[in-house]
């Protein structure tokens, strides 16, 4: 009871209104949400542009019977079976 009385007395003494800090905190939370959404959207746009650029610069290659190509034995050391 004494603790409640002291808290009430402190609020009256300092004219402490809880609505103002609550509204300010809610505004800060909303600003953080907007910032996070903007960052997410920017990252999505960046990834999309990067993927399109990469896909555009891929060269299509096809191997046909009789083509000559070189390979290193070291590349195939992990395979234990036939190639």
N, CA, C and O atoms as a Maestro MAE file, in Angstrom:
{
 s_m_m2io_version
 :::
 2.0.0
}

f_m_ct {
 s_m_title
 :::
 protein
 m_atom[332] {
  # First column is atom index #
  i_m_mmod_type
  r_m_x_coord
  r_m_y_coord
  r_m_z_coord
  i_m_residue_number
  s_m_chain_name
  s_m_pdb_residue_name
  s_m_pdb_atom_name
  i_m_atomic_number
  :::
  1 25 0.832 -1.181 0.000 1 A "UNK " " N  " 7
  2 3 0.000 0.000 0.000 1 A "UNK " " CA " 6
  3 2 0.877 1.244 0.000 1 A "UNK " " C  " 6
  4 15 0.615 2.214 -0.711 1 A "UNK " " O  " 8
  5 25 1.923 1.190 0.815 2 A "UNK " " N  " 7
  6 3 2.805 2.352 0.910 2 A "UNK " " CA " 6
  7 2 3.505 2.609 -0.428 2 A "UNK " " C  " 6
  8 15 3.708 3.762 -0.809 2 A "UNK " " O  " 8
  9 25 3.876 1.536 -1.142 3 A "UNK " " N  " 7
  10 3 4.542 1.671 -2.439 3 A "UNK " " CA " 6
  11 2 3.607 2.315 -3.465 3 A "UNK " " C  " 6
  12 15 4.031 3.165 -4.249 3 A "UNK " " O  " 8
  13 25 2.336 1.909 -3.457 4 A "UNK " " N  " 7
  14 3 1.354 2.504 -4.358 4 A "UNK " " CA " 6
  15 2 1.168 3.983 -4.044 4 A "UNK " " C  " 6
  16 15 1.053 4.806 -4.953 4 A "UNK " " O  " 8
  17 25 1.140 4.314 -2.780 5 A "UNK " " N  " 7
  18 3 0.977 5.705 -2.372 5 A "UNK " " CA " 6
  19 2 2.162 6.550 -2.846 5 A "UNK " " C  " 6
  20 15 1.981 7.671 -3.320 5 A "UNK " " O  " 8
  21 25 3.379 6.003 -2.712 6 A "UNK " " N  " 7
  22 3 4.566 6.739 -3.151 6 A "UNK " " CA " 6
  23 2 4.557 6.939 -4.670 6 A "UNK " " C  " 6
  24 15 4.912 8.007 -5.170 6 A "UNK " " O  " 8
  25 25 4.145 5.890 -5.395 7 A "UNK " " N  " 7
  26 3 4.082 6.016 -6.855 7 A "UNK " " CA " 6
  27 2 3.048 7.063 -7.245 7 A "UNK " " C  " 6
  28 15 3.303 7.878 -8.132 7 A "UNK " " O  " 8
  29 25 1.897 7.054 -6.604 8 A "UNK " " N  " 7
  30 3 0.862 8.047 -6.892 8 A "UNK " " CA " 6
  31 2 1.364 9.438 -6.532 8 A "UNK " " C  " 6
  32 15 1.141 10.395 -7.274 8 A "UNK " " O  " 8
  33 25 2.035 9.548 -5.409 9 A "UNK " " N  " 7
  34 3 2.566 10.849 -4.976 9 A "UNK " " CA " 6
  35 2 3.612 11.361 -5.975 9 A "UNK " " C  " 6
  36 15 3.633 12.548 -6.301 9 A "UNK " " O  " 8
  37 25 4.485 10.451 -6.464 10 A "UNK " " N  " 7
  38 3 5.517 10.852 -7.429 10 A "UNK " " CA " 6
  39 2 4.878 11.329 -8.724 10 A "UNK " " C  " 6
  40 15 5.328 12.309 -9.316 10 A "UNK " " O  " 8
  41 25 3.835 10.643 -9.164 11 A "UNK " " N  " 7
  42 3 3.156 11.070 -10.391 11 A "UNK " " CA " 6
  43 2 2.515 12.431 -10.216 11 A "UNK " " C  " 6
  44 15 2.564 13.259 -11.126 11 A "UNK " " O  " 8
  45 25 1.925 12.672 -9.082 12 A "UNK " " N  " 7
  46 3 1.296 13.966 -8.827 12 A "UNK " " CA " 6
  47 2 2.346 15.068 -8.688 12 A "UNK " " C  " 6
  48 15 2.141 16.187 -9.158 12 A "UNK " " O  " 8
  49 25 3.463 14.751 -8.044 13 A "UNK " " N  " 7
  50 3 4.501 15.754 -7.804 13 A "UNK " " CA " 6
  51 2 5.147 16.205 -9.111 13 A "UNK " " C  " 6
  52 15 5.339 17.398 -9.345 13 A "UNK " " O  " 8
  53 25 5.475 15.243 -9.946 14 A "UNK " " N  " 7
  54 3 6.158 15.579 -11.181 14 A "UNK " " CA " 6
  55 2 5.199 15.796 -12.350 14 A "UNK " " C  " 6
  56 15 5.626 16.023 -13.482 14 A "UNK " " O  " 8
  57 25 3.897 15.724 -12.062 15 A "UNK " " N  " 7
  58 3 2.865 15.895 -13.080 15 A "UNK " " CA " 6
  59 2 3.163 14.980 -14.270 15 A "UNK " " C  " 6
  60 15 3.216 15.420 -15.418 15 A "UNK " " O  " 8
  61 25 3.352 13.711 -13.966 16 A "UNK " " N  " 7
  62 3 3.773 12.718 -14.937 16 A "UNK " " CA " 6
  63 2 2.553 12.127 -15.620 16 A "UNK " " C  " 6
  64 15 1.717 11.484 -14.985 16 A "UNK " " O  " 8
  65 25 2.464 12.353 -16.924 17 A "UNK " " N  " 7
  66 3 1.353 11.812 -17.697 17 A "UNK " " CA " 6
  67 2 1.859 10.640 -18.527 17 A "UNK " " C  " 6
  68 15 2.811 10.794 -19.291 17 A "UNK " " O  " 8
  69 25 1.246 9.484 -18.391 18 A "UNK " " N  " 7
  70 3 1.719 8.295 -19.084 18 A "UNK " " CA " 6
  71 2 1.302 8.252 -20.549 18 A "UNK " " C  " 6
  72 15 1.872 7.482 -21.322 18 A "UNK " " O  " 8
  73 25 0.327 9.054 -20.949 19 A "UNK " " N  " 7
  74 3 -0.133 9.012 -22.332 19 A "UNK " " CA " 6
  75 2 0.932 9.513 -23.304 19 A "UNK " " C  " 6
  76 15 1.115 8.938 -24.377 19 A "UNK " " O  " 8
  77 25 1.627 10.570 -22.936 20 A "UNK " " N  " 7
  78 3 2.616 11.161 -23.834 20 A "UNK " " CA " 6
  79 2 3.763 10.188 -24.125 20 A "UNK " " C  " 6
  80 15 4.091 9.985 -25.294 20 A "UNK " " O  " 8
  81 25 4.383 9.581 -23.110 21 A "UNK " " N  " 7
  82 3 5.453 8.613 -23.433 21 A "UNK " " CA " 6
  83 2 4.947 7.396 -24.206 21 A "UNK " " C  " 6
  84 15 5.657 6.870 -25.062 21 A "UNK " " O  " 8
  85 25 3.749 6.953 -23.917 22 A "UNK " " N  " 7
  86 3 3.198 5.795 -24.633 22 A "UNK " " CA " 6
  87 2 3.000 6.130 -26.111 22 A "UNK " " C  " 6
  88 15 3.340 5.332 -26.985 22 A "UNK " " O  " 8
  89 25 2.452 7.307 -26.381 23 A "UNK " " N  " 7
  90 3 2.246 7.719 -27.770 23 A "UNK " " CA " 6
  91 2 3.581 7.891 -28.491 23 A "UNK " " C  " 6
  92 15 3.714 7.526 -29.659 23 A "UNK " " O  " 8
  93 25 4.571 8.450 -27.786 24 A "UNK " " N  " 7
  94 3 5.892 8.634 -28.382 24 A "UNK " " CA " 6
  95 2 6.524 7.287 -28.710 24 A "UNK " " C  " 6
  96 15 7.111 7.121 -29.779 24 A "UNK " " O  " 8
  97 25 6.408 6.330 -27.804 25 A "UNK " " N  " 7
  98 3 6.972 5.003 -28.023 25 A "UNK " " CA " 6
  99 2 6.273 4.298 -29.186 25 A "UNK " " C  " 6
  100 15 6.933 3.636 -29.987 25 A "UNK " " O  " 8
  101 25 4.961 4.429 -29.290 26 A "UNK " " N  " 7
  102 3 4.235 3.832 -30.406 26 A "UNK " " CA " 6
  103 2 4.669 4.457 -31.729 26 A "UNK " " C  " 6
  104 15 4.775 3.761 -32.739 26 A "UNK " " O  " 8
  105 25 4.919 5.757 -31.729 27 A "UNK " " N  " 7
  106 3 5.406 6.432 -32.926 27 A "UNK " " CA " 6
  107 2 6.784 5.896 -33.319 27 A "UNK " " C  " 6
  108 15 7.044 5.667 -34.501 27 A "UNK " " O  " 8
  109 25 7.661 5.695 -32.344 28 A "UNK " " N  " 7
  110 3 8.985 5.143 -32.617 28 A "UNK " " CA " 6
  111 2 8.885 3.725 -33.179 28 A "UNK " " C  " 6
  112 15 9.615 3.370 -34.104 28 A "UNK " " O  " 8
  113 25 7.989 2.922 -32.624 29 A "UNK " " N  " 7
  114 3 7.807 1.553 -33.110 29 A "UNK " " CA " 6
  115 2 7.308 1.562 -34.547 29 A "UNK " " C  " 6
  116 15 7.771 0.771 -35.370 29 A "UNK " " O  " 8
  117 25 6.369 2.450 -34.855 30 A "UNK " " N  " 7
  118 3 5.863 2.546 -36.225 30 A "UNK " " CA " 6
  119 2 6.951 3.002 -37.190 30 A "UNK " " C  " 6
  120 15 7.021 2.516 -38.319 30 A "UNK " " O  " 8
  121 25 7.800 3.934 -36.755 31 A "UNK " " N  " 7
  122 3 8.901 4.386 -37.602 31 A "UNK " " CA " 6
  123 2 9.895 3.252 -37.858 31 A "UNK " " C  " 6
  124 15 10.403 3.112 -38.970 31 A "UNK " " O  " 8
  125 25 10.174 2.442 -36.833 32 A "UNK " " N  " 7
  126 3 11.069 1.300 -37.011 32 A "UNK " " CA " 6
  127 2 10.475 0.297 -37.997 32 A "UNK " " C  " 6
  128 15 11.195 -0.253 -38.830 32 A "UNK " " O  " 8
  129 25 9.162 0.057 -37.908 33 A "UNK " " N  " 7
  130 3 8.512 -0.858 -38.842 33 A "UNK " " CA " 6
  131 2 8.619 -0.344 -40.275 33 A "UNK " " C  " 6
  132 15 8.903 -1.113 -41.193 33 A "UNK " " O  " 8
  133 25 8.393 0.953 -40.468 34 A "UNK " " N  " 7
  134 3 8.506 1.536 -41.800 34 A "UNK " " CA " 6
  135 2 9.938 1.421 -42.322 34 A "UNK " " C  " 6
  136 15 10.149 1.101 -43.492 34 A "UNK " " O  " 8
  137 25 10.915 1.680 -41.461 35 A "UNK " " N  " 7
  138 3 12.319 1.575 -41.862 35 A "UNK " " CA " 6
  139 2 12.664 0.146 -42.260 35 A "UNK " " C  " 6
  140 15 13.353 -0.074 -43.256 35 A "UNK " " O  " 8
  141 25 12.186 -0.827 -41.481 36 A "UNK " " N  " 7
  142 3 12.444 -2.230 -41.775 36 A "UNK " " CA " 6
  143 2 11.782 -2.633 -43.093 36 A "UNK " " C  " 6
  144 15 12.379 -3.362 -43.885 36 A "UNK " " O  " 8
  145 25 10.569 -2.171 -43.333 37 A "UNK " " N  " 7
  146 3 9.886 -2.486 -44.586 37 A "UNK " " CA " 6
  147 2 10.610 -1.878 -45.782 37 A "UNK " " C  " 6
  148 15 10.720 -2.513 -46.831 37 A "UNK " " O  " 8
  149 25 11.103 -0.649 -45.629 38 A "UNK " " N  " 7
  150 3 11.867 -0.010 -46.708 38 A "UNK " " CA " 6
  151 2 13.154 -0.779 -46.987 38 A "UNK " " C  " 6
  152 15 13.519 -0.975 -48.146 38 A "UNK " " O  " 8
  153 25 13.834 -1.210 -45.948 39 A "UNK " " N  " 7
  154 3 15.077 -1.971 -46.117 39 A "UNK " " CA " 6
  155 2 14.788 -3.310 -46.796 39 A "UNK " " C  " 6
  156 15 15.549 -3.738 -47.663 39 A "UNK " " O  " 8
  157 25 13.713 -3.963 -46.419 40 A "UNK " " N  " 7
  158 3 13.339 -5.242 -47.028 40 A "UNK " " CA " 6
  159 2 13.048 -5.051 -48.510 40 A "UNK " " C  " 6
  160 15 13.495 -5.836 -49.346 40 A "UNK " " O  " 8
  161 25 12.293 -3.997 -48.831 41 A "UNK " " N  " 7
  162 3 11.950 -3.734 -50.230 41 A "UNK " " CA " 6
  163 2 13.196 -3.402 -51.051 41 A "UNK " " C  " 6
  164 15 13.331 -3.858 -52.187 41 A "UNK " " O  " 8
  165 25 14.103 -2.611 -50.482 42 A "UNK " " N  " 7
  166 3 15.342 -2.263 -51.185 42 A "UNK " " CA " 6
  167 2 16.192 -3.504 -51.438 42 A "UNK " " C  " 6
  168 15 16.760 -3.661 -52.519 42 A "UNK " " O  " 8
  169 25 16.277 -4.378 -50.450 43 A "UNK " " N  " 7
  170 3 17.055 -5.610 -50.611 43 A "UNK " " CA " 6
  171 2 16.432 -6.489 -51.690 43 A "UNK " " C  " 6
  172 15 17.154 -7.093 -52.484 43 A "UNK " " O  " 8
  173 25 15.107 -6.570 -51.732 44 A "UNK " " N  " 7
  174 3 14.419 -7.374 -52.732 44 A "UNK " " CA " 6
  175 2 14.681 -6.825 -54.127 44 A "UNK " " C  " 6
  176 15 14.932 -7.592 -55.057 44 A "UNK " " O  " 8
  177 25 14.625 -5.502 -54.283 45 A "UNK " " N  " 7
  178 3 14.887 -4.870 -55.577 45 A "UNK " " CA " 6
  179 2 16.327 -5.134 -56.005 45 A "UNK " " C  " 6
  180 15 16.574 -5.461 -57.166 45 A "UNK " " O  " 8
  181 25 17.280 -4.997 -55.082 46 A "UNK " " N  " 7
  182 3 18.689 -5.246 -55.394 46 A "UNK " " CA " 6
  183 2 18.901 -6.685 -55.856 46 A "UNK " " C  " 6
  184 15 19.576 -6.925 -56.857 46 A "UNK " " O  " 8
  185 25 18.326 -7.642 -55.128 47 A "UNK " " N  " 7
  186 3 18.478 -9.047 -55.499 47 A "UNK " " CA " 6
  187 2 17.869 -9.329 -56.859 47 A "UNK " " C  " 6
  188 15 18.433 -10.083 -57.652 47 A "UNK " " O  " 8
  189 25 16.726 -8.729 -57.132 48 A "UNK " " N  " 7
  190 3 16.057 -8.942 -58.406 48 A "UNK " " CA " 6
  191 2 16.900 -8.392 -59.558 48 A "UNK " " C  " 6
  192 15 17.058 -9.060 -60.580 48 A "UNK " " O  " 8
  193 25 17.439 -7.189 -59.403 49 A "UNK " " N  " 7
  194 3 18.278 -6.598 -60.451 49 A "UNK " " CA " 6
  195 2 19.548 -7.414 -60.658 49 A "UNK " " C  " 6
  196 15 19.967 -7.633 -61.794 49 A "UNK " " O  " 8
  197 25 20.158 -7.863 -59.572 50 A "UNK " " N  " 7
  198 3 21.373 -8.663 -59.668 50 A "UNK " " CA " 6
  199 2 21.102 -9.983 -60.379 50 A "UNK " " C  " 6
  200 15 21.902 -10.421 -61.205 50 A "UNK " " O  " 8
  201 25 19.984 -10.612 -60.061 51 A "UNK " " N  " 7
  202 3 19.628 -11.882 -60.702 51 A "UNK " " CA " 6
  203 2 19.391 -11.680 -62.189 51 A "UNK " " C  " 6
  204 15 19.854 -12.480 -63.002 51 A "UNK " " O  " 8
  205 25 18.666 -10.607 -62.562 52 A "UNK " " N  " 7
  206 3 18.426 -10.344 -63.978 52 A "UNK " " CA " 6
  207 2 19.738 -10.085 -64.722 52 A "UNK " " C  " 6
  208 15 19.913 -10.557 -65.846 52 A "UNK " " O  " 8
  209 25 20.658 -9.340 -64.108 53 A "UNK " " N  " 7
  210 3 21.942 -9.060 -64.748 53 A "UNK " " CA " 6
  211 2 22.723 -10.354 -64.936 53 A "UNK " " C  " 6
  212 15 23.301 -10.595 -65.995 53 A "UNK " " O  " 8
  213 25 22.734 -11.180 -63.898 54 A "UNK " " N  " 7
  214 3 23.471 -12.440 -63.959 54 A "UNK " " CA " 6
  215 2 22.884 -13.350 -65.032 54 A "UNK " " C  " 6
  216 15 23.623 -13.928 -65.829 54 A "UNK " " O  " 8
  217 25 21.561 -13.479 -65.057 55 A "UNK " " N  " 7
  218 3 20.913 -14.345 -66.035 55 A "UNK " " CA " 6
  219 2 21.159 -13.854 -67.460 55 A "UNK " " C  " 6
  220 15 21.264 -14.660 -68.386 55 A "UNK " " O  " 8
  221 25 21.251 -12.548 -67.637 56 A "UNK " " N  " 7
  222 3 21.467 -11.983 -68.959 56 A "UNK " " CA " 6
  223 2 22.872 -12.290 -69.475 56 A "UNK " " C  " 6
  224 15 23.077 -12.415 -70.682 56 A "UNK " " O  " 8
  225 25 23.830 -12.409 -68.571 57 A "UNK " " N  " 7
  226 3 25.217 -12.611 -68.970 57 A "UNK " " CA " 6
  227 2 25.665 -14.078 -68.963 57 A "UNK " " C  " 6
  228 15 26.850 -14.356 -69.149 57 A "UNK " " O  " 8
  229 25 24.757 -14.996 -68.758 58 A "UNK " " N  " 7
  230 3 25.099 -16.413 -68.813 58 A "UNK " " CA " 6
  231 2 25.188 -16.832 -70.276 58 A "UNK " " C  " 6
  232 15 24.281 -16.562 -71.064 58 A "UNK " " O  " 8
  233 25 26.276 -17.487 -70.628 59 A "UNK " " N  " 7
  234 3 26.449 -17.989 -71.988 59 A "UNK " " CA " 6
  235 2 25.897 -19.409 -72.063 59 A "UNK " " C  " 6
  236 15 26.215 -20.257 -71.228 59 A "UNK " " O  " 8
  237 25 25.081 -19.651 -73.057 60 A "UNK " " N  " 7
  238 3 24.530 -20.994 -73.217 60 A "UNK " " CA " 6
  239 2 25.533 -21.827 -74.000 60 A "UNK " " C  " 6
  240 15 25.948 -21.448 -75.095 60 A "UNK " " O  " 8
  241 25 25.912 -22.947 -73.438 61 A "UNK " " N  " 7
  242 3 26.874 -23.833 -74.076 61 A "UNK " " CA " 6
  243 2 26.266 -25.226 -74.171 61 A "UNK " " C  " 6
  244 15 25.528 -25.670 -73.291 61 A "UNK " " O  " 8
  245 25 26.589 -25.877 -75.227 62 A "UNK " " N  " 7
  246 3 26.111 -27.255 -75.371 62 A "UNK " " CA " 6
  247 2 27.267 -28.127 -75.839 62 A "UNK " " C  " 6
  248 15 28.066 -27.719 -76.682 62 A "UNK " " O  " 8
  249 25 27.346 -29.305 -75.294 63 A "UNK " " N  " 7
  250 3 28.373 -30.264 -75.687 63 A "UNK " " CA " 6
  251 2 27.779 -31.251 -76.677 63 A "UNK " " C  " 6
  252 15 26.688 -31.784 -76.473 63 A "UNK " " O  " 8
  253 25 28.508 -31.479 -77.733 64 A "UNK " " N  " 7
  254 3 28.074 -32.439 -78.745 64 A "UNK " " CA " 6
  255 2 29.153 -33.515 -78.889 64 A "UNK " " C  " 6
  256 15 30.305 -33.324 -78.501 64 A "UNK " " O  " 8
  257 25 28.750 -34.632 -79.449 65 A "UNK " " N  " 7
  258 3 29.687 -35.713 -79.643 65 A "UNK " " CA " 6
  259 2 30.770 -35.253 -80.625 65 A "UNK " " C  " 6
  260 15 30.470 -34.746 -81.705 65 A "UNK " " O  " 8
  261 25 32.008 -35.437 -80.236 66 A "UNK " " N  " 7
  262 3 33.112 -35.041 -81.083 66 A "UNK " " CA " 6
  263 2 33.772 -33.746 -80.643 66 A "UNK " " C  " 6
  264 15 34.862 -33.417 -81.112 66 A "UNK " " O  " 8
  265 25 33.130 -33.010 -79.751 67 A "UNK " " N  " 7
  266 3 33.761 -31.792 -79.235 67 A "UNK " " CA " 6
  267 2 34.975 -32.160 -78.396 67 A "UNK " " C  " 6
  268 15 34.983 -33.176 -77.700 67 A "UNK " " O  " 8
  269 25 35.983 -31.333 -78.472 68 A "UNK " " N  " 7
  270 3 37.184 -31.561 -77.674 68 A "UNK " " CA " 6
  271 2 37.151 -30.618 -76.479 68 A "UNK " " C  " 6
  272 15 36.936 -29.415 -76.627 68 A "UNK " " O  " 8
  273 25 37.363 -31.170 -75.314 69 A "UNK " " N  " 7
  274 3 37.441 -30.332 -74.123 69 A "UNK " " CA " 6
  275 2 38.498 -30.907 -73.197 69 A "UNK " " C  " 6
  276 15 38.831 -32.090 -73.256 69 A "UNK " " O  " 8
  277 25 39.002 -30.059 -72.364 70 A "UNK " " N  " 7
  278 3 40.057 -30.434 -71.439 70 A "UNK " " CA " 6
  279 2 39.499 -30.497 -70.023 70 A "UNK " " C  " 6
  280 15 38.651 -29.689 -69.643 70 A "UNK " " O  " 8
  281 25 39.966 -31.431 -69.273 71 A "UNK " " N  " 7
  282 3 39.588 -31.508 -67.868 71 A "UNK " " CA " 6
  283 2 40.802 -31.904 -67.060 71 A "UNK " " C  " 6
  284 15 41.751 -32.490 -67.580 71 A "UNK " " O  " 8
  285 25 40.760 -31.582 -65.809 72 A "UNK " " N  " 7
  286 3 41.862 -31.891 -64.918 72 A "UNK " " CA " 6
  287 2 41.523 -33.145 -64.132 72 A "UNK " " C  " 6
  288 15 40.388 -33.317 -63.689 72 A "UNK " " O  " 8
  289 25 42.493 -34.011 -63.961 73 A "UNK " " N  " 7
  290 3 42.279 -35.234 -63.188 73 A "UNK " " CA " 6
  291 2 41.929 -34.883 -61.741 73 A "UNK " " C  " 6
  292 15 41.175 -35.606 -61.090 73 A "UNK " " O  " 8
  293 25 42.468 -33.790 -61.247 74 A "UNK " " N  " 7
  294 3 42.213 -33.398 -59.857 74 A "UNK " " CA " 6
  295 2 40.744 -33.088 -59.630 74 A "UNK " " C  " 6
  296 15 40.239 -33.297 -58.527 74 A "UNK " " O  " 8
  297 25 40.046 -32.597 -60.642 75 A "UNK " " N  " 7
  298 3 38.628 -32.283 -60.498 75 A "UNK " " CA " 6
  299 2 37.799 -33.530 -60.246 75 A "UNK " " C  " 6
  300 15 36.748 -33.457 -59.610 75 A "UNK " " O  " 8
  301 25 38.259 -34.670 -60.737 76 A "UNK " " N  " 7
  302 3 37.467 -35.888 -60.649 76 A "UNK " " CA " 6
  303 2 37.974 -36.858 -59.591 76 A "UNK " " C  " 6
  304 15 37.528 -38.005 -59.558 76 A "UNK " " O  " 8
  305 25 38.876 -36.443 -58.739 77 A "UNK " " N  " 7
  306 3 39.397 -37.331 -57.711 77 A "UNK " " CA " 6
  307 2 38.342 -37.697 -56.680 77 A "UNK " " C  " 6
  308 15 38.453 -38.732 -56.022 77 A "UNK " " O  " 8
  309 25 37.323 -36.865 -56.532 78 A "UNK " " N  " 7
  310 3 36.299 -37.155 -55.532 78 A "UNK " " CA " 6
  311 2 35.375 -38.280 -55.981 78 A "UNK " " C  " 6
  312 15 34.755 -38.941 -55.148 78 A "UNK " " O  " 8
  313 25 35.276 -38.505 -57.291 79 A "UNK " " N  " 7
  314 3 34.397 -39.548 -57.807 79 A "UNK " " CA " 6
  315 2 35.148 -40.879 -57.794 79 A "UNK " " C  " 6
  316 15 36.246 -40.983 -58.341 79 A "UNK " " O  " 8
  317 25 34.570 -41.864 -57.186 80 A "UNK " " N  " 7
  318 3 35.232 -43.162 -57.090 80 A "UNK " " CA " 6
  319 2 34.769 -44.109 -58.195 80 A "UNK " " C  " 6
  320 15 35.446 -45.099 -58.474 80 A "UNK " " O  " 8
  321 25 33.646 -43.829 -58.820 81 A "UNK " " N  " 7
  322 3 33.127 -44.719 -59.858 81 A "UNK " " CA " 6
  323 2 33.559 -44.291 -61.236 81 A "UNK " " C  " 6
  324 15 34.469 -43.478 -61.399 81 A "UNK " " O  " 8
  325 25 32.891 -44.853 -62.233 82 A "UNK " " N  " 7
  326 3 33.188 -44.501 -63.615 82 A "UNK " " CA " 6
  327 2 32.619 -43.127 -63.942 82 A "UNK " " C  " 6
  328 15 31.661 -42.673 -63.317 82 A "UNK " " O  " 8
  329 25 33.215 -42.479 -64.920 83 A "UNK " " N  " 7
  330 3 32.686 -41.209 -65.402 83 A "UNK " " CA " 6
  331 2 31.802 -41.451 -66.595 83 A "UNK " " C  " 6
  332 15 31.252 -40.505 -67.158 83 A "UNK " " O  " 8
  :::
 }
 m_bond[331] {
  # First column is bond index #
  i_m_from
  i_m_to
  i_m_order
  :::
  1 1 2 1
  2 2 3 1
  3 3 4 2
  4 3 5 1
  5 5 6 1
  6 6 7 1
  7 7 8 2
  8 7 9 1
  9 9 10 1
  10 10 11 1
  11 11 12 2
  12 11 13 1
  13 13 14 1
  14 14 15 1
  15 15 16 2
  16 15 17 1
  17 17 18 1
  18 18 19 1
  19 19 20 2
  20 19 21 1
  21 21 22 1
  22 22 23 1
  23 23 24 2
  24 23 25 1
  25 25 26 1
  26 26 27 1
  27 27 28 2
  28 27 29 1
  29 29 30 1
  30 30 31 1
  31 31 32 2
  32 31 33 1
  33 33 34 1
  34 34 35 1
  35 35 36 2
  36 35 37 1
  37 37 38 1
  38 38 39 1
  39 39 40 2
  40 39 41 1
  41 41 42 1
  42 42 43 1
  43 43 44 2
  44 43 45 1
  45 45 46 1
  46 46 47 1
  47 47 48 2
  48 47 49 1
  49 49 50 1
  50 50 51 1
  51 51 52 2
  52 51 53 1
  53 53 54 1
  54 54 55 1
  55 55 56 2
  56 55 57 1
  57 57 58 1
  58 58 59 1
  59 59 60 2
  60 59 61 1
  61 61 62 1
  62 62 63 1
  63 63 64 2
  64 63 65 1
  65 65 66 1
  66 66 67 1
  67 67 68 2
  68 67 69 1
  69 69 70 1
  70 70 71 1
  71 71 72 2
  72 71 73 1
  73 73 74 1
  74 74 75 1
  75 75 76 2
  76 75 77 1
  77 77 78 1
  78 78 79 1
  79 79 80 2
  80 79 81 1
  81 81 82 1
  82 82 83 1
  83 83 84 2
  84 83 85 1
  85 85 86 1
  86 86 87 1
  87 87 88 2
  88 87 89 1
  89 89 90 1
  90 90 91 1
  91 91 92 2
  92 91 93 1
  93 93 94 1
  94 94 95 1
  95 95 96 2
  96 95 97 1
  97 97 98 1
  98 98 99 1
  99 99 100 2
  100 99 101 1
  101 101 102 1
  102 102 103 1
  103 103 104 2
  104 103 105 1
  105 105 106 1
  106 106 107 1
  107 107 108 2
  108 107 109 1
  109 109 110 1
  110 110 111 1
  111 111 112 2
  112 111 113 1
  113 113 114 1
  114 114 115 1
  115 115 116 2
  116 115 117 1
  117 117 118 1
  118 118 119 1
  119 119 120 2
  120 119 121 1
  121 121 122 1
  122 122 123 1
  123 123 124 2
  124 123 125 1
  125 125 126 1
  126 126 127 1
  127 127 128 2
  128 127 129 1
  129 129 130 1
  130 130 131 1
  131 131 132 2
  132 131 133 1
  133 133 134 1
  134 134 135 1
  135 135 136 2
  136 135 137 1
  137 137 138 1
  138 138 139 1
  139 139 140 2
  140 139 141 1
  141 141 142 1
  142 142 143 1
  143 143 144 2
  144 143 145 1
  145 145 146 1
  146 146 147 1
  147 147 148 2
  148 147 149 1
  149 149 150 1
  150 150 151 1
  151 151 152 2
  152 151 153 1
  153 153 154 1
  154 154 155 1
  155 155 156 2
  156 155 157 1
  157 157 158 1
  158 158 159 1
  159 159 160 2
  160 159 161 1
  161 161 162 1
  162 162 163 1
  163 163 164 2
  164 163 165 1
  165 165 166 1
  166 166 167 1
  167 167 168 2
  168 167 169 1
  169 169 170 1
  170 170 171 1
  171 171 172 2
  172 171 173 1
  173 173 174 1
  174 174 175 1
  175 175 176 2
  176 175 177 1
  177 177 178 1
  178 178 179 1
  179 179 180 2
  180 179 181 1
  181 181 182 1
  182 182 183 1
  183 183 184 2
  184 183 185 1
  185 185 186 1
  186 186 187 1
  187 187 188 2
  188 187 189 1
  189 189 190 1
  190 190 191 1
  191 191 192 2
  192 191 193 1
  193 193 194 1
  194 194 195 1
  195 195 196 2
  196 195 197 1
  197 197 198 1
  198 198 199 1
  199 199 200 2
  200 199 201 1
  201 201 202 1
  202 202 203 1
  203 203 204 2
  204 203 205 1
  205 205 206 1
  206 206 207 1
  207 207 208 2
  208 207 209 1
  209 209 210 1
  210 210 211 1
  211 211 212 2
  212 211 213 1
  213 213 214 1
  214 214 215 1
  215 215 216 2
  216 215 217 1
  217 217 218 1
  218 218 219 1
  219 219 220 2
  220 219 221 1
  221 221 222 1
  222 222 223 1
  223 223 224 2
  224 223 225 1
  225 225 226 1
  226 226 227 1
  227 227 228 2
  228 227 229 1
  229 229 230 1
  230 230 231 1
  231 231 232 2
  232 231 233 1
  233 233 234 1
  234 234 235 1
  235 235 236 2
  236 235 237 1
  237 237 238 1
  238 238 239 1
  239 239 240 2
  240 239 241 1
  241 241 242 1
  242 242 243 1
  243 243 244 2
  244 243 245 1
  245 245 246 1
  246 246 247 1
  247 247 248 2
  248 247 249 1
  249 249 250 1
  250 250 251 1
  251 251 252 2
  252 251 253 1
  253 253 254 1
  254 254 255 1
  255 255 256 2
  256 255 257 1
  257 257 258 1
  258 258 259 1
  259 259 260 2
  260 259 261 1
  261 261 262 1
  262 262 263 1
  263 263 264 2
  264 263 265 1
  265 265 266 1
  266 266 267 1
  267 267 268 2
  268 267 269 1
  269 269 270 1
  270 270 271 1
  271 271 272 2
  272 271 273 1
  273 273 274 1
  274 274 275 1
  275 275 276 2
  276 275 277 1
  277 277 278 1
  278 278 279 1
  279 279 280 2
  280 279 281 1
  281 281 282 1
  282 282 283 1
  283 283 284 2
  284 283 285 1
  285 285 286 1
  286 286 287 1
  287 287 288 2
  288 287 289 1
  289 289 290 1
  290 290 291 1
  291 291 292 2
  292 291 293 1
  293 293 294 1
  294 294 295 1
  295 295 296 2
  296 295 297 1
  297 297 298 1
  298 298 299 1
  299 299 300 2
  300 299 301 1
  301 301 302 1
  302 302 303 1
  303 303 304 2
  304 303 305 1
  305 305 306 1
  306 306 307 1
  307 307 308 2
  308 307 309 1
  309 309 310 1
  310 310 311 1
  311 311 312 2
  312 311 313 1
  313 313 314 1
  314 314 315 1
  315 315 316 2
  316 315 317 1
  317 317 318 1
  318 318 319 1
  319 319 320 2
  320 319 321 1
  321 321 322 1
  322 322 323 1
  323 323 324 2
  324 323 325 1
  325 325 326 1
  326 326 327 1
  327 327 328 2
  328 327 329 1
  329 329 330 1
  330 330 331 1
  331 331 332 2
  :::
 }
}
